[in-house]
Every structure is written in C-alpha cells, then in structure tokens.
Amino acid sequence: MFIPKVMGDLYKNTNIRKYDKNDPRYLKVNESEITRPKHRQSDPHITYKGKPIKKSLLLFARIMDFLGEKFSSPDSDNIAHLPAGEQEFYSYLSSFCKQLHTLSGQDKSSDIEFINDLSYTWDTIKQSAERRKKLKKARNYLESLNQIVKEIEGYGAKDGASFGYYLKEHRNTDWFPLPYLNMLRSLYNNSIENEDHSTLYSWQASLKKVIKQLVNPT
C-alpha cells in the first residue's frame, strides 16, 4: 500500500499516473506493521484529561454549541428599523464579534488573511465611532462603545506596543512582528484555558452589549 505524503498533489494533476516505487514522494507501509485492536469498538472514545469521552457525546455537544451560536448571534437581530448608516455599523460590530469568537477557538497567529480582515474591521469600527462622537444627537451606545474600544486598543500596552497599535500599523501586509503574533496566540491560549473568564469572552460580551443598545435605541 502506498500513501502520498502530500495529498495536495492529487488536486494539482488532472491525470493520475502510475506510481513509481522509487519516488520519494511516496511512503511504503507494511500492512502487517499496523496495530489493530483485538475487538473493534462500535463507539470509540476520545480521551480528555485522562477520561474517555464517547464520540456520540462530542457530536451532541458540538450540535448544541452550534445552535447556541446561531441563536445568540447578532445576525438574528431585526435591524430593519435602523437608518442605513446604523445598519452598516451594526454589520461591522457583528463581524468583529464573530472574528473574536473565531480567534477564541482557533490559533490564528499564522493566518495572514484573518489578521488583515481583523485589522480592517477594527479600523472601520474606530472611524465610525469617531464620526458618531461628532453627531449632534448622541447615540445611546457611545459610552459602552468608547469603553470597549479603549480596552481593546490598550491591551498589551504594559509589555510594549499595544494590540490597537498592531491592528492599525500592520494592516494589509504579509509581515507581522513576532510580539504581535505572540499576542494573538496568547489571546487564543487564554481563551482555551479560561473560557468564559477569558479576555476574548469579555470583549465579545462588551461588543454584544453595544450591539444590543444599537438595535434598541432610546
């Protein structure tokens, strides 16, 4: 049995040619060397912290998590009553909230496209916030918005350049300073370790508060 090391090669070639046993791209595996359990399990287990978890339970948990995300998502809000500008601002706040949610579950420190999208969304939110500060009629969410903007902007400042600095200065680039990548990785690790007590969770909660106030102006 021969297994390609690089599965992407299957998509690069329109015709599948016969393999060459001397081709270094292929690895020969002796089937007799593969260890199999004596009794095949119908419902295998995955270990978490030394304890087995049934795959059926993991699937159920994932489905419930998906439903929770769907019904708690800002997309479920009715924003038809809002002016066009507020609807647009709502979409950027929602997008950034989703990006933070993605970052809380995946290490995106090496995903250039994601990092640039994060910077673009944040820059747009900041510009929109500044414009709203100059409006004659103050928005009811401005105080909450200013607070979360300040919090995100200043994150990591005590150790050097802040998160807000990196978001602004390294937009639309394919090179990022190591401290910035470490900061993104640290946010992810903090989220995995502390879950609903993490920095990213707190930011998301604050943004959802702003979104709620935007959707229900007083």
N, C-alpha and C positions, 0 to 999 in steps of 0.2 A: 504493500500500500504506500502510495506516495502522496504527501501533503504539501502543497505550495506554502512556502514561508510567507510570501507576500500575496495575500488574497486579492489585492487591488489589481494584480496582473490580469486577472480573469476579465476585468472590465476594460482594460486597455486594448486587448486584442479581440478583433471581431471573429477570428477563426482560432479554434483550439487545436494546437498541433500536438503530435505525439511527444511525450516527454522523453528527455534524454537522461538516463540514469547517472551520467557523469555531470549533469548540470548542477552547479552549486546552489541554484535557487530552490532545489527540491531536497527534501529530507526523507530518508528511508526509515520507516518504522516497522519493527518486527512485531507482528500482532501478538505473538506468544509472550512478549515482554510487557504487554498491557495488563495491569492488575484489575481483576473484576471481582465484585463481591460474590460470595457463595450464594447468597439469596438476594435476588433483585427486589428492591423496595418499591412498592406502588406509590408511596408518598414520601420521597426523600426529605431529609432535614437539612436545614442550614443552621450553622452554629453562630450564636451571638452571645458574647461574654460567657462562653463556656456552656451555654444552654442551647439545646436544639429547638428550632422553630420550624413548624411544618410550612411547606411552600403554599399550601392552600390558605393558611392564615396570613402569610405575607401578601398573597394576591388580594385577599379580602381587605387587608389594611391599606393596600395601595388604591383599591377602588374607593374606599371610604375617604382617603386623603384627596383623591381626585374630585369626588363630589363636594367635599368641603371647600376645596379651592374654587370650584366652579360657582357655588352658590354664595361664597364670600367675596368673590371677585368684584372689583369696581365696575366691570363691564355689565353687571346685572342692574345697575342704576338706570333710572329713566331720566335722561337729561334733555328731553325734547323742549322743556320749558325754559332752558337756559339760552342766553344770547350766543351767537356763533363763536365769539371770542372765548367765552367761558367754556363752551363745549370743547374747543380746541385745547384750552389749558387743562381741562379735565383729562383729555386723552394723553397728554404728556405726563401728568401726575400718575395716571394709571400705568402707563408704560414703564416709568421709573420704578414704581412699586413692584411691578412684575419682574423687572430686571434684578432688583434686590432679592426677590424671592428666589429667582434662579441662582443667584450668587450664594444664597444661603444653603443650597442643596448641591451645588457643583463647584469645583475649584476652577474658576475661570481666569486664573492668573496668566495663562498662556494662550488665551483666546483673544487675538487682536481685534477681530470683528466685534466681539461682545464689548470689549473695553472701549472701543471707539463709539459704539452705539450708546454706551453708558454715559460717556462724556458729552455726546451730542444732546441727549435727552436732558441731562443735568444743566447744561449751558442754556438750553431753551427755557427751562423752568426758571432759572435765575433771571434771565432777561425779562420774562413775563412777570415775575414777581416785582422787579424794579419798576416796570411800567404801571403796575397796579398800585404801587405806593404813591404815584403822582395823580391818580384819579381823584376827582372831586368827591365822588361817593365812595367811601372806604368799603372794601369788601369785608365781610364778617369773618373770613378765614385768614386774614392777613397776619394777625398776631401768631396764630398757630404755624402758619407758613414760614414766617420770619424765624421762629424758634427752631424748626427742623432744618431750615437752610443753614442757619448758624451752626447747628450741631454737626451736620454732615461736613460742612466746609472746614470746621476746625478739627475734625477727627485726626489724630496722629500728630498734631502740631507740636506737642511737647517733645517728640523724638526727632524733629526736623521739619521738612516740608509737610504741609497738611494734605489730607485727602482731596480737599477742594482745589488746592494748587495743582495737583497732578491731573485732576479731572479737566482743568482748564488748559494747562500748558501742554498736555500731551494728547490733545485731540487730533484726529486724522493723521496719525503717524504709525509707523510699523516698528518703532523702537521705544521701549519704556525703561526707565531707570529701575534697577533692582529693588530699591526701597519701596517703589510703587507696587511692583508685583508681589513683594512680600506682604504689603499692606492688604492687598486683595486676598491673598492666601490666608492671612491672619483673620480677616473677617469671616471667611468660609470656615476655618477651623473653629473659631469662636462660636459660630452658629451650630456646628455639629456637636460641639461639646456642651453648650449651654441652652440650645434650642430656644424656647420661648423667653429665656432670660438673656438672650444674646443681643449684641449691638444691632445686627441687621433686623431682628424681630422688632426691636424698639423703634427703629427708623420706619419700618413698614407700618407699625401701629400709628405712628405720628402722621404719616402721609395719608393713611386711611381716614384719620380724623379730619385732616384738611379737606379731603375729597368729600366727606360727609357734609361738612359745612358749606362747601361749594355747591353741592347738589341741593342743599336746603337753605338758601339764603334767607336772612331775616331782615 
